[in-house]
Amino acid sequence: MVRRPLLSLVLAVALVAAAPAAPSAAADRTPSAAFTAAAARYDVPRDLLVSLGYAQSRLDERAAGRSGGHGMMQLADNGVSRTLSEASALTGLSRAALRTSSPANVAGAAAVLRSYADSAGLDAAARADLDRWYPAVARFAGAVDDTVARLFADTVYDQLATGFEGPLSVSARPVAPDRGKLARVPAWGSGDVGVLSADYPPAAWAPANSANFTVSSRESSYPIDFVVIHVTQGSYAGSISWFQNPASKVSAHYTFRSSDGAVTQSVREKDIGWHAGNWDYNTRSIGIEHEGFVDNPAWFTDAMYRASATLTRNLTTKYGIPRDRAHIIAHREVPGATHTDPGPHWNWTYYMQLVNGVTGTGSGTVDTASTNLNVRGGPGTGYAVVGSVADGARVTVWCQATGTTVTGTFGTSNVWNRIGTGRWVSDTFVNTGHNGFIPGVPRC
Ligand SMILES: [Zn+2]
């Protein structure tokens, strides 16, 4: 509670020093104000800008991307994308300010988007139509491949269609993006023959650049002993694109999407991905990336855990890999690793239960006798209240854990039910038909 205001103050000073602004601009340093100001200044639809930030970082100003992205909007100069340099040229703000100050970061992204809209020929009337910004958003992806550019822009528009909640919330609205030339590019994972993975049919296939992995025939040359678990430090589209960027010199076999557990394969299983930072481990492992940033648990959804565990279970069967933590390992656990992923918020207990086939879900009816039930950010009364569910509502139980002891409708219990990502309720207010732990539902 103390650090943030101080940090913001320092950044505010830095921003003002870089580009004198109207005095009122310094009055409100919240993310909401940053988006409102940037949208007004560059005539970019505010919610489009917010959705872009949500896709890039979940609106987390701390986000430090692997492909060089900085801040909420992941401005980057990385060999393909040059949004950081472009933002600096357009705004007159220093690259340091654009990297570290959220108002500058958001303003920079708005300026870049506006310049893309201008070069696409959007006039003032067109700029007022959110659907016309699609080509500008797709260009912002900095993707090598048009299909990935479409994936990125579709994500931004899908989020607007469904609405989302985070540090800033955006309500659902109808969207009908004008995709321009990208309308001819197949939608990601649309099932067109030729885009599905030969190794794992649920996966879309988007090959990494040949400069980023080693062609092999591992079935005859190396045993596959490990599955290495990673977190992307970037968006789904951004990570797939990074593997296609010859400057990256990295690749993983598979990447999962946070929102729904969708998966893309970038390297054939027979080939050696460059993901572990250790040649011996690269030769003996399959690398799996998960969309997100290690220090923000909002990315680690039940959908992604379950989809990833299904693949890992498949791989362990295919290659005879034991389903234990000696063989399904963190990138951090690879000898010599300089990365910390998947980080402290990755729930190994839950993941390994799923990998070992404990994949059930439970359901129950909230029974508080009258009032709404608090939803907390973790399994205990010491965690913040993050929402509520109404008495009588049905909830899905993705996994269960022990936490603080609570006395409620169904007696006294220390069992807590995870009913969504970062959403927990005490079991003693939920009629699941079971006393405490539900058979077949994983612990987490
Ligand atoms: Zn990693």
Residues whose N, C-alpha, C, O or C-beta is under 5 A from the ligand:
A	BS01	ZN	H230 V231 H275 H331 H339 D341
